[in-house]
Amino acid sequence: MRRAAVALLVAGVAVAGCTHPTARPAGWKAVRYHGLSFFVPASWRVRDGRRFPCPGMLAGPAVVLGHAKVIPPCPMPQLRTPLLWMDDRVEDQLPATAVPARINGLAVRLLRLRPDNLGQASSDELMYWSQYRGASGFQVWVLGQGVRAELLDPAGGVVADQVLATLHRS
């Protein structure tokens, strides 16, 4: 419990306005997309969203980069592992609850997702996300970069906060 509280505190400090990228956590790898990077646990698979438009169907935690031009209706399985999606689909209307913030020097709009506000998420997958009532995560729009990232973690927000705190320019 104490370790989780410390991790949340560290993540909160980083998100509050740290100007230098966070050091790579041990056992994590960098994932780059359109000049931005996150660090994620090394066990997370990286998938090309342009080639597989329903990445939530594959097993294991994953990072999905990009999106298909045509998004078919995807079956709605029970998501059991974290899924981070980075793409350049920023045409969605930003939710009014997405707040301006700075993460490692990047100007962003941030919406923290919790079980009580998943319905506020801006996403083609909104109906998909709404099935995971115990999940939490974030949506972040990097201003001036044309990139949106969203992470949903069915187990709670500790990993989501740790990943978010590592967002930086590549």
VMD Tcl script that draws the C-alpha trace (Angstrom):
set ca {
  {0.00 0.00 0.00}
  {2.79 2.40 0.93}
  {4.68 1.56 -2.30}
  {1.56 2.37 -4.38}
  {1.16 5.70 -2.57}
  {4.79 6.62 -3.25}
  {4.40 5.68 -6.94}
  {1.31 7.90 -7.21}
  {3.12 10.77 -5.52}
  {6.09 10.45 -7.89}
  {3.77 10.29 -10.90}
  {1.85 13.32 -9.67}
  {5.03 15.37 -9.29}
  {6.15 14.41 -12.81}
  {2.80 15.29 -14.34}
  {2.63 18.56 -12.40}
  {5.33 20.13 -14.49}
  {8.60 18.30 -14.63}
  {10.67 19.73 -17.48}
  {13.00 16.80 -18.09}
  {11.98 13.34 -19.23}
  {11.69 10.83 -16.47}
  {14.44 8.25 -16.26}
  {13.55 4.92 -17.80}
  {12.19 2.68 -15.05}
  {14.09 -0.61 -14.68}
  {12.66 -3.27 -16.97}
  {10.80 -0.77 -19.18}
  {11.27 0.09 -22.86}
  {10.72 3.21 -24.94}
  {7.87 3.38 -27.44}
  {8.08 6.21 -29.99}
  {5.35 7.72 -32.15}
  {5.41 10.98 -34.16}
  {8.25 12.54 -32.17}
  {6.91 11.53 -28.76}
  {7.83 8.68 -26.45}
  {6.48 6.82 -23.46}
  {8.24 4.21 -21.37}
  {6.18 1.06 -20.81}
  {6.91 -2.27 -19.13}
  {9.12 -4.40 -21.41}
  {6.50 -7.17 -21.45}
  {3.99 -4.95 -23.32}
  {3.72 -5.82 -27.00}
  {3.82 -3.06 -29.59}
  {1.22 -3.43 -32.36}
  {0.61 -1.56 -35.60}
  {-2.95 -0.25 -35.42}
  {-2.99 0.34 -39.17}
  {-2.70 -3.40 -39.77}
  {-4.84 -4.74 -36.96}
  {-7.82 -2.50 -36.23}
  {-9.12 -4.56 -33.26}
  {-5.99 -4.81 -31.07}
  {-7.98 -5.33 -27.90}
  {-8.76 -8.82 -29.17}
  {-5.14 -9.97 -28.82}
  {-3.85 -11.29 -25.52}
  {-1.58 -9.41 -23.16}
  {-0.82 -5.78 -22.36}
  {-0.11 -3.76 -25.47}
  {0.75 -0.45 -27.06}
  {-1.07 0.23 -30.32}
  {0.45 2.79 -32.69}
  {-1.74 4.44 -35.32}
  {-5.12 3.37 -36.60}
  {-6.71 1.76 -39.62}
  {-8.47 4.00 -42.16}
  {-11.60 1.88 -41.71}
  {-12.41 0.71 -38.22}
  {-14.76 -2.27 -38.25}
  {-17.03 -2.98 -35.33}
  {-14.80 -4.92 -32.98}
  {-16.11 -7.68 -30.73}
  {-16.27 -6.59 -27.12}
  {-14.15 -9.00 -25.09}
  {-13.39 -8.46 -21.46}
  {-10.16 -6.48 -21.40}
  {-7.94 -7.95 -18.70}
  {-4.66 -6.16 -19.34}
  {-3.58 -2.55 -19.97}
  {-3.97 -1.11 -23.47}
  {-2.19 2.12 -24.52}
  {-3.22 3.57 -27.87}
  {-1.26 6.39 -29.53}
  {-2.54 7.88 -32.76}
  {-2.98 11.04 -34.74}
  {-6.79 11.03 -34.68}
  {-7.26 14.29 -32.84}
  {-10.42 15.36 -34.64}
  {-12.53 14.34 -31.65}
  {-14.07 17.13 -29.62}
  {-12.03 17.49 -26.44}
  {-14.14 16.83 -23.37}
  {-14.72 19.93 -21.28}
  {-13.23 18.05 -18.34}
  {-9.82 17.64 -20.09}
  {-7.61 20.09 -18.22}
  {-4.52 21.95 -19.44}
  {-1.34 20.49 -17.96}
  {2.39 20.17 -18.58}
  {4.14 16.82 -18.66}
  {7.93 16.89 -19.01}
  {7.71 20.28 -20.72}
  {4.91 19.28 -23.13}
  {1.69 21.30 -23.17}
  {-1.20 18.83 -23.01}
  {-4.87 18.50 -22.28}
  {-5.40 15.68 -19.82}
  {-8.44 13.68 -18.81}
  {-7.86 11.18 -16.02}
  {-10.25 8.29 -16.41}
  {-11.79 6.62 -13.39}
  {-14.72 4.24 -13.01}
  {-17.04 7.19 -12.28}
  {-16.14 9.25 -15.37}
  {-15.43 6.77 -18.20}
  {-18.49 8.16 -19.98}
  {-16.67 11.50 -20.43}
  {-13.91 9.94 -22.54}
  {-13.56 11.16 -26.10}
  {-13.07 8.09 -28.23}
  {-14.36 5.90 -31.01}
  {-14.01 3.16 -28.43}
  {-16.20 4.90 -25.84}
  {-18.77 2.13 -25.94}
  {-15.91 -0.38 -25.63}
  {-14.41 1.43 -22.64}
  {-17.72 1.69 -20.83}
  {-17.68 -2.09 -20.22}
  {-14.74 -1.80 -17.84}
  {-16.33 -0.15 -14.88}
  {-13.41 -0.85 -12.54}
  {-10.78 0.47 -14.94}
  {-8.88 3.72 -14.83}
  {-6.32 5.47 -16.98}
  {-5.99 8.64 -19.02}
  {-6.51 10.40 -22.29}
  {-3.93 13.00 -23.21}
  {-3.78 15.31 -26.21}
  {-0.31 16.72 -26.91}
  {-0.90 20.26 -28.12}
  {0.90 21.25 -31.30}
  {1.93 17.64 -32.02}
  {-1.35 16.26 -33.35}
  {-1.09 13.17 -31.15}
  {-3.53 11.65 -28.73}
  {-2.76 8.82 -26.33}
  {-5.17 6.88 -24.19}
  {-4.48 4.18 -21.69}
  {-7.02 2.01 -19.96}
  {-5.90 -0.31 -17.20}
  {-8.51 -2.71 -15.82}
  {-6.42 -3.24 -12.67}
  {-6.38 0.41 -11.63}
  {-4.35 3.52 -12.19}
  {-0.87 2.93 -10.74}
  {0.66 1.69 -14.00}
  {-1.28 4.31 -15.98}
  {0.14 7.10 -13.80}
  {3.67 5.70 -14.12}
  {3.40 5.52 -17.92}
  {1.88 9.01 -18.18}
  {4.72 10.50 -16.12}
  {7.21 9.29 -18.76}
  {5.65 11.09 -21.76}
  {8.33 13.18 -23.46}
  {9.71 14.32 -26.81}
  {11.78 11.64 -28.54}
}
mol new
graphics top color blue
foreach p $ca { graphics top sphere $p radius 0.5 }
foreach p [lrange $ca 0 end-1] q [lrange $ca 1 end] { graphics top cylinder $p $q radius 0.2 }
display resetview
